[in-house]
Amino acid sequence: MKFTLITAIFVTLALTATLAEDTFSVSQALEDIISLVAGRRGAQTPGRNAPGGRSGRTVNAPHMYQLDPRWKNEFLGNSRTTIGRAGCAMSSVSAMLAAKGIRINGQPANPHTLNQYLKTHGGYAGDNIVWGAVRGLGPKYQGQITNKNQMVNDFKSGKSLILNVQGGGHWVLATGVTDKGFTVMNPGRSNPKDRNFYSFGEVVRAAIYAP
């Protein structure tokens, strides 16, 4: 255990030094180290299948990395907060729209096109997304829930779930469900297979959209 902790600290320092220019990336790196020390990292190893058997519906959502150079420096609404720093919720919603084949002003749905749309449709309160502002594009926001059984039932019924994870500090799009949790599109990771599963215990709440 002592060796593991020392190794974790060394890796943390190395990652922090490498990624110090990006606060969001540092927080993700620290989460990986905490998961490693806690013995949970195996379930989130890139390319590894999610724990538990898959159950029914799968959402084929494109990966929308919020730190993509094409949009990471755009401001959320009229704030001075960038997509790269705090655009996980909006990026997850853009992936949801793209998975449904919805276009925005004739353009493919992505963090850039959705951000531009939200700016002119009352889509922000400060730098926070107004969940119901995408109603004009089709999906209808139905509120947020914390009951995990209801989340599973809603997902299986065809609704879209934007999951709040990491103690409430991050949002991801649910793409599938197993008997242990949700597979996700994680906008905070450049590799689509990295940290693409969250157990039910790691999910704080879910924003629900009707088809």
C-alpha positions in Angstrom: 0.0 0.0 0.0 2.8 2.4 0.8 4.4 1.7 -2.5 1.1 2.3 -4.3 0.5 5.6 -2.6 4.1 6.8 -3.4 3.6 5.8 -7.0 0.3 7.5 -7.2 1.7 10.7 -5.7 4.6 10.6 -8.2 2.3 10.1 -11.2 0.0 12.9 -9.9 2.9 15.3 -9.8 4.0 14.3 -13.2 0.6 14.7 -14.7 0.0 18.0 -13.0 3.2 19.4 -14.3 2.3 18.3 -17.8 -1.3 19.5 -17.7 -1.0 22.6 -15.4 -2.1 24.9 -18.2 -5.6 23.4 -18.2 -7.4 23.3 -14.9 -10.1 20.9 -16.2 -7.5 18.4 -17.4 -5.7 18.5 -14.1 -8.9 17.6 -12.3 -9.5 14.7 -14.6 -5.9 13.5 -14.0 -6.4 13.7 -10.2 -9.6 11.7 -10.5 -7.8 8.9 -12.2 -5.2 8.8 -9.4 -7.9 8.8 -6.7 -9.6 6.0 -8.6 -6.4 4.0 -8.8 -5.6 4.3 -5.1 -9.2 3.3 -4.3 -8.9 0.2 -6.4 -11.6 1.3 -8.8 -9.6 2.1 -11.9 -10.0 -1.3 -13.6 -13.6 -0.6 -14.6 -12.5 2.5 -16.5 -9.5 1.3 -18.3 -9.5 2.5 -21.9 -11.0 -0.1 -24.2 -12.2 -2.3 -21.4 -15.8 -3.5 -21.5 -18.1 -1.9 -18.9 -18.8 -4.1 -15.8 -22.0 -6.1 -16.0 -24.0 -7.3 -19.0 -25.4 -4.7 -21.4 -29.2 -4.3 -21.2 -31.1 -3.3 -24.3 -30.8 0.1 -25.9 -27.5 1.7 -27.0 -27.1 5.3 -28.1 -24.7 5.8 -31.0 -23.5 9.2 -30.0 -20.4 10.9 -31.6 -17.7 11.9 -29.3 -17.8 15.6 -28.4 -14.5 16.5 -26.6 -15.0 19.8 -24.9 -11.3 20.6 -25.2 -11.3 20.2 -29.0 -9.3 23.2 -30.4 -12.2 23.9 -32.8 -14.3 25.2 -29.8 -12.5 25.0 -26.5 -11.8 28.7 -26.3 -15.4 29.8 -27.1 -17.2 31.5 -24.2 -20.4 30.0 -22.8 -23.1 32.6 -23.5 -22.1 36.0 -22.4 -19.8 34.7 -19.7 -16.0 34.6 -19.6 -16.0 30.9 -19.0 -14.9 28.7 -21.9 -16.3 25.5 -23.3 -13.0 23.9 -22.5 -13.2 24.8 -18.9 -16.9 24.2 -18.1 -18.8 23.1 -21.2 -19.3 19.5 -20.2 -23.1 19.8 -19.9 -23.6 21.7 -23.1 -21.2 19.3 -25.0 -23.2 16.3 -23.7 -26.4 17.9 -25.0 -24.8 18.5 -28.4 -23.9 14.8 -28.6 -27.4 13.9 -27.7 -28.7 16.1 -30.6 -26.1 14.7 -33.0 -27.1 11.1 -32.0 -30.7 12.0 -33.0 -29.6 13.4 -36.3 -30.7 16.9 -35.4 -29.0 19.8 -37.2 -28.7 23.3 -36.0 -29.3 26.0 -38.5 -28.5 23.5 -41.2 -25.2 22.5 -39.6 -24.2 19.4 -37.7 -24.8 19.5 -33.9 -21.6 20.0 -32.0 -20.4 22.2 -29.1 -19.8 25.1 -31.5 -23.1 25.1 -33.3 -25.1 24.5 -30.1 -23.3 27.3 -28.2 -24.1 29.7 -31.0 -27.8 28.6 -30.9 -28.0 28.9 -27.1 -26.6 32.4 -27.2 -29.6 33.5 -29.2 -32.3 31.4 -27.6 -32.0 32.1 -23.9 -29.8 29.1 -23.4 -27.6 30.4 -20.6 -27.9 31.6 -17.0 -24.4 32.9 -16.5 -22.2 30.0 -17.8 -24.8 27.4 -16.9 -26.9 25.8 -19.6 -30.7 26.4 -19.5 -31.7 22.8 -20.1 -35.1 23.6 -21.7 -33.6 26.0 -24.3 -33.2 23.2 -26.9 -37.0 22.6 -27.1 -37.1 24.4 -30.4 -34.7 21.7 -31.8 -37.0 18.8 -30.8 -36.0 17.3 -27.4 -38.2 18.3 -24.5 -36.6 18.7 -21.1 -38.5 17.0 -18.3 -36.4 17.9 -15.3 -33.9 16.1 -13.1 -34.2 13.0 -11.1 -32.0 11.1 -8.5 -33.7 7.7 -8.4 -31.5 5.2 -10.2 -34.3 2.8 -11.0 -36.2 5.6 -12.7 -33.1 6.6 -14.6 -32.7 3.0 -15.9 -36.4 2.8 -16.9 -36.3 6.2 -18.6 -33.3 5.3 -20.6 -34.8 2.0 -21.7 -38.0 3.7 -22.7 -36.0 5.9 -25.2 -35.4 9.0 -23.2 -32.0 10.8 -23.2 -30.1 11.1 -19.9 -27.4 13.7 -19.2 -25.7 12.3 -16.1 -24.2 14.4 -13.3 -21.1 12.6 -11.9 -17.9 13.1 -10.1 -19.6 14.4 -7.0 -21.7 16.8 -9.0 -18.8 18.4 -10.9 -19.2 16.9 -14.3 -21.8 16.0 -16.9 -21.8 13.1 -19.4 -24.3 11.6 -21.9 -25.6 8.1 -21.1 -25.1 5.8 -24.0 -26.0 2.4 -22.5 -26.9 0.7 -19.2 -25.6 -2.5 -17.5 -26.6 -4.0 -14.2 -23.9 -2.0 -12.5 -24.1 1.5 -14.1 -24.1 3.5 -17.3 -21.8 3.6 -20.3 -21.3 7.2 -21.4 -20.0 9.7 -23.9 -17.6 11.7 -21.7 -16.8 15.1 -23.1 -13.9 15.6 -20.7 -11.8 12.9 -22.3 -10.1 13.0 -25.7 -10.2 9.2 -26.0 -13.8 8.0 -26.3 -12.9 4.8 -24.5 -11.4 6.5 -21.5 -13.6 6.8 -18.4 -16.6 5.8 -20.4 -18.4 4.1 -17.6 -19.9 5.3 -14.3 -21.4 3.0 -11.7 -24.8 3.8 -10.3 -23.2 4.9 -7.1 -21.1 7.5 -9.0 -24.2 9.1 -10.6 -25.6 12.1 -8.6 -28.6 12.9 -10.7 -29.8 13.0 -14.3 -31.3 15.6 -16.6 -34.0 13.9 -18.7 -35.1 14.6 -22.2 -38.1 13.1 -23.9 -37.5 11.9 -27.5 
